């Protein structure tokens, strides 16, 4: 779990609405406001859970259901036997999902 409440989230959005230098938010739930970019961490095509209890979401889930703007991938790339190929797989998968959403 986390300590972020709906009230806290709304207060952060309200604060951002009064500032000129905020371009987006990082989080599991997207802010439904076209003025902001949504960055979603914890994305993996190969794992849903790691040995430390970290849960992951698929690119399909965050892009089609979560409506994110940008996915953030970490361990699925850097722990891969071939990180360059893994990046290409993410690029191809997310490009198809992006075009599906148009």
Secondary structure, DSSP 8 states (H G I E B T S, - for coil): --S--HHHHHHHHHHHHT-SS--EEESSS----TTSEEEE--B-SS-SB-TTS-B-B-HHIIIIIS--SEE---HHHHTSTTHHHHHHHHHHHHHHHHHHH-
